[in-house]
Each structure stands twice: as C-alpha cells, then as structure tokens.
Amino acid sequence: MAARHALTLAMAAVMLAAASPQLLGGMRDVGTIEEWGIYHLFDTQGVVWWTYTSDALRPHSIRPFTVVPHGVGYLLTADSFVGLQVVQTVCLALQAAAMTWLLRTLGAGLPLAGAGGILFALYPALDQAFVTRSVHIHWTSACVVGAAALLMWMTRDRVTPLRAAAMMGAQAVGLMTYEAHYSVVVFVPLLLWAVAAGGTGRRIRLGLLWFVVPVLNGIRILLFMASGTPVYQEGIAQEQGRSIQEFVDLAGRVFRGMAAVVRPPYGWGVGAVALAVVVLGVAVVILGRDARATASWRTMAITGVVAALIAPVCALVYAAQPVHLLDPLRIFAVASIPATVATVALLAAVSRRVPSLELPLAVLLVVGVALGAQSQRSYWHERTQAIEHTLGAVSIASAADGDDRPIVVVDEAQVTGRDGFTLPGLLLGSGLSYLGDRAPVAAMCLAGQTEPIPPYLPGIPPCVATPQGTRMDGAPPEPDAHVFVLRRSSRPSRPSPEILARLTSRQRNVLRCIGVDGCAAGPHGLVAVPEPAP
C-alpha cells in the first residue's frame, strides 16, 4: 500500500511538471487572437464575468462563462499572460484529479487511475493542451468529468443534497462555459451500468437527476438562439448532410489519436515496449484460466470497448462545421474523455487478470504521456516565439514611425510560412492593439497576395501588395523572402491615459525580444520598417 501511495505522489509530480507552462520558459509565452482581444476588452470595460453584460461578447452568450478563466488570469497579471498560464495549469491539474476520481469510482486501481488522470490532462492528440486559447476547454472538461465522478459516487453510496447540488453545479458551470461537452454528457449515464452497485430503479433515478441541468441549460440556449441576437459560430444551428465516409474518417482520426501516446514524436522505444506489454496482457486475458476476477475484468473490458466506440460519436457535435472535424483541439476536447476511460478500462481489464502488470502498465502510460507533453510544449513554445518576434519587430517600427505610414515586414527566414505558422492581418492587428500600438493594423499582404477583408470589419481599407521592401540596413531582401505590408485603419482608436501609463511595462512583460536580443535576431528574427515615402 505504501508503494502505491508513493507511486501516486510520483505521478502527481510528473503531471505537475509536464503540465506547468513554465516548461521551456512557457510561462512568458505570448497569447493568440482570443487572449489579446479579451484582454483588450478588459482594458476598456473592466473584467467581464458574464457575456450577457457586454455588447462585444453578447454573441458568445451560448457560453456565458467562457471568459471567466481569462478574467481570473487578468486579475492576477493584467500586463502579461503569466496569470492566465497559472489558471491554465490549475485547470490541467483539476482535469487530472477529476478523471482519476472518476476512474477510481469505475473500479480502476489507483496506479492506473492516476495514470489515466495524467493522460486526460495532457492528451497527446489534443495538440493545443498548452495554448492558453484552450483554457476554457480545460475548465469545462474538469467540471464535466468531476460531475460524472460525483454521479458514480452517489451510485456506490447514498444521495445527499450536498452531493447532488455539487454535481449539478459542476454541470451548469461546465456546460455554460463550453457547450460542445453536451456530446459527452448524454453518454455519461451508460457508466451507471459499469458500477456494480444499486438496482435498476436507483440507476434510472440517478440518470434522470443527471439530465436536469443539461435540459434546463439546453432550453436556455434554444431561447437565446431564437431571440434574434447574432450567435457566435452560427453554423451549429445549420442542418447539413454528412456522408458516412466523413464519419469513418473522423473515427480513424480519433482512434489514431488514442494510440498517439505510443508513436513518434513521443518515442518508438516507449511505444514498442508499451505495445508489447499490452499485447502480452491481452493474450493472458484471452488464454488465462484465473477465474478469481472474471466478473471484474469483463466489466472493465466491456466498459473500455463501449467507451472507445463512443469517442468518435462525441466528436460529431461539430458535424455542422466540417472544418472543425479536422481540428484536433475540438475533436479531442470531447473525445478525450471517453477515449481516456477506454484506455484505462482496457488496461485495467488486463491488470485484473494479471495483477503484477498494473504498475508496469501505469508507469509506461505516464512515461509516454510525459514525453508527448514535452514534445507538444516545445512545438508551441517555438511557435509563440515567432509570434513574439513578429509583434516586437512591428511594434518597434511602428513606434519609430511619425506619420503613420504602412509598415513593411521582411521575413527572409520565412517564419510566417513554416510549420503551419501564419500571421494574418487580423491576428497581428489584435496583438498590436493589445500592446497599445497607436493604431491597430487593418490588413496584411503576404508574398504579394492580398488577404480578403472579412465582411464583419467594415470600413477597413484594402491591403496593397508590395513585392519589394527595404531592410533595416538598406539592402534589398532575398528574392524568396516573405514580404508583407501592414496598413492602418483610417480611424485609429487610441488607448486611454490609464492604459498608456502601463504600456511600457506590458510590452516588456510580453515581448522579451524588446531590449534583450532584439526582435530581428535569432532564428525567428525579421525586419519591420516604415514603407518609404513616395
């Protein structure tokens, strides 16, 4: 027993180390368009906790609590994203704790349940676990899984008003933060039959109790959508046909994602050993004759198989928006919940037959997840450095420009087109507005191609392609360099005096390249200068 507790503490340490955005200096990473826009709104209106109270956020009122994590992060550090990174780390830890508790109530041993919690928090296939734009998704996942654990607990034990209120409160907060988890909520009552406690009538009553909050919140969503208020991502209300092949492709992505912990870039060695152990364990289950835990391992095996089949079905919540069916963040925001239950339940079935395999399986799972988390964190840190240097170079050039001429950016390293990294004008403009630039950027031309101006940005002048730019040293750029022009809005918005008073601190906190090594230095460096006067 002491060894198991020691292992649990070790797992918690690994999870916290891997989950912490401080890994590779990530606590100082810049944000993306969602964080910049929300923080800029907080600058002008104060922290908004309820989207119904803000005209800018009213279209997001399907999920009225979605900016709460950002509000907490802003209160911690308004001049940087360190506070938001702290909130995200806490949400990841809560995810791990909630899933560990749920798996324990389903009958998994402590080592495998702890490993499953770590897997859920740092799910390798959810490729944006460390990006702060997903903080509300982590919070919702923790709430929904915690509510499911409370339901399983009440199945094994008695129902009390406090437990029921806690479950319903977690459901309400989670579903009013991110509505996609409805696709998981509808399947949770199936777990009641995996818990060997309570009769059929008791399970039905608990199932009905489970659906009270989802039904009431669903009515609220329908009334809001019928109110005539513009709705964020209105495609969720559109009926569009989907082919069987699309579902087959989606299922393939989900199942490949479930196996991501045992494949590169997380290490062939770890993957091969883990796969060999699992295959050996399955063979022992099939061929073994130990009847002492027959019912237990069969229950866990059935639970695992059913959860695995449910995982791709949950991702169909995005069927109305086909582009989201290709997005790992959205797919595994919901599919990772049944996928984690499936993985741990199947491994638990093996360990029920051969108890000596429980610790090795748990350790291998934790090692694979930790390696995957490190690889994922490294990728996003690299990407955020490119964003930081781009913002820094443009901000410096803008500060030196006295007549609001367009800014020409020369990217000879082609950072803006590498590894899927792009920086459209709207994204860069939001970043500069957050940093307090004198006027927000209106549009961008990249490599001579004009980016279409979104229809929801009226009055923005079109971007004019400029194939040639001027480097800081006066030399022409390389022929294959990416050159783009940033043009300002005709009616720039100026920050209030209170915001201007802290801009220097904010820029220093967000853009480390300013005043340190220069935003044009290193592998992410680029040059930004005002466009030559005609």
C-alpha positions, 0 to 999 in steps of 0.5 A: 500500500505504501508503494502505491501511495508513493507511486501516486505522489510520483505521478502527481509530480510528473503531471505537475511538471509536464503540465506547468507552462513554465516548461521551456520558459512557457510561462512568458509565452505570448497569447493568440487572437482570443487572449489579446482581444479579451484582454483588450476588452478588459482594458476598456470595460473592466473584467467581464464575468458574464457575456450577457453584460457586454455588447462585444461578447453578447454573441458568445452568450451560448457560453456565458462563462467562457471568459471567466478563466481569462478574467481570473488570469487578468486579475492576477497579471493584467500586463502579461499572460503569466496569470492566465498560464497559472489558471491554465495549469490549475485547470490541467491539474483539476482535469487530472484529479477529476478523471482519476476520481472518476476512474477510481469510482469505475473500479480502476486501481489507483496506479492506473487511475492516476495514470489515466488522470495524467493522460486526460490532462495532457492528451497527446492528440489534443495538440493545443493542451498548452495554448492558453486559447484552450483554457476554457476547454480545460475548465469545462472538461474538469467540471464535466468529468468531476460531475460524472465522478460525483454521479458514480459516487452517489451510485456506490453510496447514498444521495445527499443534497450536498452531493447532488447540488455539487454535481449539478453545479459542476454541470451548469458551470461546465456546460455554460462555459463550453457547450460542445461537452453536451456530446459527452454528457448524454453518454455519461449515464451508460457508466451507471451500468459499469458500477456494480452497485444499486438496482435498476430503479436507483440507476434510472433515478440517478440518470434522470437527476443527471439530465436536469441541468443539461435540459434546463441549460439546453432550453436556455440556449434554444431561447437565446438562439431564437431571440434574434441576437447574432450567435457566435459560430452560427453554423451549429444551428445549420442542418447539413448532410454528412456522408458516412465516409466523413464519419469513418474518417473522423473515427480513424482520426480519433482512434489514431489519436488514442494510440498517439501516446505510443508513436513518434514524436513521443518515442518508438522505444516507449511505444514498442515496449508499451505495445508489447506489454499490452499485447502480452496482457491481452493474450493472458486475458484471452488464454488465462484460466484465473477465474478469481476476477472474471466478473471484474475484468469483463466489466472493465473490458466491456466498459473500455470497448463501449467507451472507445466506440463512443469517442468518435460519436462525441466528436460529431457535435461539430458535424455542422462545421466540417472544418472543425472535424479536422481540428484536433483541439475540438475533436479531442476536447470531447473525445478525450474523455471517453477515449481516456476511460477506454484506455484505462478500462482496457488496461485495467481489464488486463491488470485484473487478470494479471495483477503484477502488470498494473504498475508496469502498465501505469508507469509506461502510460505516464512515461509516454504521456510525459514525453508527448507533453514535452514534445507538444510544449516545445512545438508551441513554445517555438511557435509563440516565439515567432509570434513574439518576434513578429509583434516586437519587430512591428511594434518597434517600427511602428513606434519609430514611425511619425506619420503613420505610414504602412509598415513593411515586414521582411521575413527572409527566414520565412517564419510566417510560412513554416510549420503551419505558422501564419500571421494574418492581418487580423491576428497581428492587428489584435496583438498590436492593439493589445500592446497599445500600438497607436493604431491597430493594423487593418490588413496584411499582404503576404508574398504579394497576395492580398488577404480578403477583408472579412465582411464583419470589419467594415470600413477597413481599407484594402491591403496593397501588395508590395513585392519589394521592401527595404531592410533595416540596413538598406539592402534589398531582401532575398528574392524568396523572402516573405514580404508583407505590408501592414496598413492602418485603419483610417480611424485609429482608436487610441488607448486611454491615459490609464492604459498608456501609463502601463504600456511600457511595462506590458510590452516588456512583460510580453515581448522579451525580444524588446531590449534583450536580443532584439526582435530581428535576431535569432532564428525567428528574427525579421525586419519591420520598417516604415514603407518609404515615402513616395 
